[in-house]
Amino acid sequence: MAYKSVVKKEKVDAVIYTANEKIEGTIFKLPQNRLLDMLNNDSGPFIPVTSAKVFHLVTGRLMYKAEFLAVNKNSVVLIADKVMEAGD
């Protein structure tokens, strides 16, 4: 019988900006890691995002929703915990 370990991760509501899109969704990180660690580690070239909403960066228009989205780390311009918009 094979033993499979379970890795506990924290659920984080995040905002990710690429050159052309703003992505809102949920990502999972190790409790001891920062979002920056997620970009810098060698766990793979993509950040998995669940319950994703993708907005056009210029118009702000919702382009599509996806239950799962893989964002290429090389495309990330900015990543942050979900924060309140200015003026809220």
N, C-alpha and C positions, 0 to 999 in steps of 0.2 A: 504494500500500500504506500503510495507516495504522500508525503507530507507537504501541504501547501500553506505557507505562512500568510497571515493577513496583515496588511500594512494599514494602520489607522491614519486617515487623512482628514484635514480640516476643509470644510466647505466654505468657499469664499465667493461672494458676489463681486464680480470684477468688470472693469471697463478696459477694453483693449483697442488701441488706435493703430491702424495701418496707414499707408499713404493715402488710401481712398475711402476707408470705412471706419466706422465706430462700431465695435462689437460689445454688446452687453450680454452677460451670461454668468454661469456658475463654473468655477474651476476648483480643483482640489489640490491642496499642497500638504506637504509634511508639516506637522505642528512646529518643529524647530526651524523650519526654513522661511525665508522671506520670498516675496514674489520675484525679486531679482535672482535669487538662488535658482528658481525654476527656469529662468532664461539661461543661466550660465552653466547648469549641470549637463551631463552627457546622457540624460534619460531618453533622448530622442529629439528629432527635429521639430516636433509638433507639440502644441499645447492643446489638450482636449478641453472643449467648452461644451457644457450642456445647457439646455434651455436658452439657446443663443438667439439674439435679435441683431440683425446686421443693418446698419443705417448708412446711407450715403453721407460722406463727410461734409460735402459742400451744402447740399440741400437739406440734410437732416431727415430725408424721407426714408421710412422703413422699406428696405429692399426685400428682405425675406427673413423668415424664422426657421430655425432648425433645432430639433431635439439634441442633435450632436453635430459639432463642428470641430475640425482639426485646423488650428491656426499655425502656420509655419512661423517658427521663432524668428527667422531672418526677416520676416515682414513686419514684426512688431516695432512700432515707433514709440509707443507709450503703453504702460500697463499700470493699473491702479486698483485698489480696493474700491468698491462702489462708494462714491462720495456724493454729497449733496451738490447740486448744481448751484452756481453763484446766484444769489437772490432768493433761494429757497429757504 
